[in-house]
Amino acid sequence: MDIETLIQAEMLNDININLSSVLFSLLATAVGSFLVRQLYVRFGRSMNNREYFGNIFVLLGVTTCSIIIVVKYSLALSLGLVGALSIVRFRAAIKEPEELVFLFLVIALGLAFGANQFAVGIVLLVAAYIVVLVGGNLLSKNNGLDHSGLLVIISGDRKILDKLLETKIRDLMSNTSWVVLKEIDFEGDHGRVVFKCSTSEKASDFIDEIRHVTSANQLDYNLISDVSVPL
């Protein structure tokens, strides 16, 4: 039987979807995606607004699950879906790898639960929690950072900022374990560097030194709380 005959035969068949199985898959995906959202909001280290970004997780997971449910019952629909998606271009602005990892995690849960592979989905969810919780605790112990940290933002002339990064700022960071370099952004003649600091007293010396360096080199300096982490 050639592929054309197979497709025609498949198109003639009605799609008989088990409603109870569909509802259970969608419910499991929604719950799993919500748990991933909570994990991301609570333990993620992205500088963006994690609560706002995490709100799409449940919808993304349920959508992925729905696609897999429909596709697995019909070869014709699966081939049509490939053709439809080939003309769609997704241009989501993902600034940090962490965001992409959590998006893939939600999609993987939708795929697993949509294909009725509930054991795989549950194992994946448990493994994600273990990795994030254990890794987050170890990292916090090593660098002294917490979720109520401060963001130190310096910006100005690109050449001056680049020179400071290679000299004074590098020396300052080499003597501390409670400061993390979060972002370096150079565009044209303008540069921007963002650090995340602990709220402990140890970080105060670093912040004072950065303030002094930026003032001496005519750079802009801002100190704000890490508002991306809800209290």
C-alpha positions in Angstrom: 0.0 0.0 0.0 1.6 3.3 -1.1 1.4 6.5 0.9 -1.3 8.1 -1.2 -3.6 5.1 -0.6 -2.8 5.2 3.1 -3.6 8.9 3.4 -6.9 8.6 1.5 -8.0 5.7 3.7 -7.1 7.7 6.7 -9.1 10.7 5.6 -12.1 8.6 5.1 -12.0 7.4 8.7 -13.7 9.4 11.4 -11.4 10.6 14.2 -12.6 8.7 17.3 -11.1 10.5 20.3 -11.7 9.2 23.8 -13.1 12.2 25.6 -12.2 11.1 29.1 -8.6 10.4 28.1 -8.4 13.8 26.5 -9.7 15.6 29.6 -7.3 13.7 31.8 -4.3 14.5 29.6 -5.2 18.2 29.5 -5.7 18.3 33.2 -2.4 16.6 33.9 -0.7 19.0 31.5 -2.3 22.1 33.1 -1.3 20.9 36.6 2.3 20.0 35.5 2.7 23.3 33.6 1.5 25.3 36.7 4.0 23.5 38.9 6.8 24.4 36.4 5.6 28.0 36.5 5.8 28.0 40.3 9.3 26.5 40.1 10.4 29.1 37.6 8.9 32.1 39.5 10.4 30.9 42.9 13.8 29.6 41.9 14.5 31.1 38.5 17.4 33.6 38.2 16.2 35.5 35.1 16.4 39.3 35.3 13.0 39.6 33.5 9.7 39.6 35.2 9.4 35.9 35.9 5.8 36.0 37.1 4.6 37.7 33.9 6.6 35.3 31.7 5.5 32.3 33.7 1.9 33.0 33.1 2.1 31.6 29.5 3.3 28.2 30.7 -0.1 26.6 31.4 -1.5 27.8 28.0 1.6 26.7 26.2 1.5 23.2 27.8 -2.2 22.7 27.1 -1.8 23.9 23.5 1.0 21.5 22.9 -0.9 18.7 24.5 -4.0 19.4 22.3 -1.9 19.3 19.1 -0.4 15.9 20.1 -3.9 14.5 21.0 -5.3 15.5 17.6 -2.3 14.4 15.6 -1.9 11.0 17.1 -5.4 10.0 16.1 -5.0 10.9 12.4 -2.1 10.5 10.0 -3.7 13.0 7.5 -3.9 15.7 10.2 -0.3 15.1 11.3 0.9 15.5 7.7 -1.2 18.6 7.3 0.1 20.0 10.6 3.7 19.7 9.3 2.8 21.7 6.2 0.9 24.3 8.2 3.7 24.9 10.7 6.3 25.1 7.9 4.9 28.5 6.9 4.8 29.9 10.4 7.8 31.7 11.8 8.1 32.2 15.6 10.1 35.3 16.6 9.9 35.2 20.4 12.6 37.4 22.0 14.3 35.0 24.4 17.0 37.0 26.1 18.2 34.4 28.6 18.9 30.6 28.2 17.0 29.9 31.4 13.7 31.1 29.8 14.3 28.8 26.8 15.0 25.8 29.1 11.7 26.2 31.0 9.7 26.7 27.7 11.2 23.4 26.4 10.3 21.8 29.8 6.6 22.9 29.4 6.5 21.7 25.8 8.0 18.3 26.8 5.3 17.9 29.4 2.6 18.7 26.8 4.1 16.1 24.5 4.4 13.4 27.2 0.9 13.9 28.6 -0.6 14.4 25.1 0.8 11.0 24.0 -0.5 9.4 27.2 3.0 8.8 28.5 2.1 9.9 32.0 5.0 8.1 33.7 7.5 9.9 31.5 5.8 13.3 32.2 5.8 12.7 36.0 9.4 11.6 36.1 10.4 14.6 34.0 8.6 17.0 36.4 10.1 15.4 39.5 13.6 15.4 37.9 13.2 19.1 37.0 12.3 20.0 40.6 15.2 18.0 42.0 17.7 19.6 39.6 16.4 23.2 40.2 16.1 22.9 44.0 19.4 21.1 44.6 21.3 23.3 42.1 19.7 26.5 43.4 20.6 25.7 47.0 24.2 24.8 46.1 24.6 28.0 44.0 23.1 30.2 46.8 25.5 28.7 49.3 28.5 29.2 47.0 27.9 32.9 46.1 25.8 34.2 49.0 23.1 35.5 46.7 19.4 35.3 47.6 16.2 36.3 45.9 16.1 39.7 47.5 19.3 40.9 45.8 20.2 44.2 44.3 20.9 45.1 40.7 23.8 47.4 40.1 23.6 49.0 36.6 26.4 51.1 35.1 26.2 52.6 31.6 27.9 55.1 29.4 30.7 55.4 26.9 31.5 52.0 25.5 35.3 52.4 25.4 35.5 53.5 29.0 33.2 50.8 30.2 35.1 48.1 28.3 38.4 49.2 29.7 37.0 49.2 33.3 35.6 45.6 32.8 39.1 44.5 31.9 40.8 46.2 34.8 39.2 47.7 37.8 35.8 45.9 37.7 37.5 42.5 37.0 39.7 43.0 40.1 36.7 43.9 42.2 34.8 40.8 41.1 37.8 38.5 41.7 37.7 39.3 45.4 34.1 38.6 46.0 31.7 35.6 45.7 28.4 37.5 46.3 28.3 39.4 43.1 27.3 37.9 39.7 27.7 39.5 36.3 24.2 39.3 34.8 24.4 41.3 31.5 26.8 43.0 29.2 25.2 45.0 26.4 27.3 47.1 23.9 25.5 48.9 21.1 27.3 51.5 19.1 29.2 53.8 21.3 27.0 53.0 24.4 27.5 50.3 26.8 25.6 48.8 29.7 26.7 46.3 32.4 24.4 44.8 35.1 25.5 43.0 38.3 23.4 41.2 40.9 24.6 41.6 44.4 23.6 40.1 47.7 21.9 42.4 50.3 24.4 41.3 52.9 26.9 43.8 54.4 29.7 42.1 52.4 28.4 43.5 49.2 28.3 47.1 50.5 32.1 47.5 49.9 31.7 46.4 46.2 28.7 48.7 45.7 30.7 51.7 47.2 33.7 50.9 44.9 31.5 50.7 41.8 29.8 54.0 42.7 33.2 55.6 43.1 34.6 54.1 39.8 31.5 55.2 37.8 31.6 58.7 39.2 35.3 59.1 38.5 34.8 57.9 34.9 31.6 59.9 34.2 29.5 56.8 33.9 25.8 56.5 34.9 25.1 54.4 38.0 21.8 52.9 39.2 21.1 50.7 42.2 17.7 49.0 42.3 16.1 46.0 44.0 15.6 42.8 42.0 12.0 43.5 41.2 11.7 40.5 39.0 11.4 38.3 42.1 8.0 38.6 43.8 8.1 38.8 47.6 
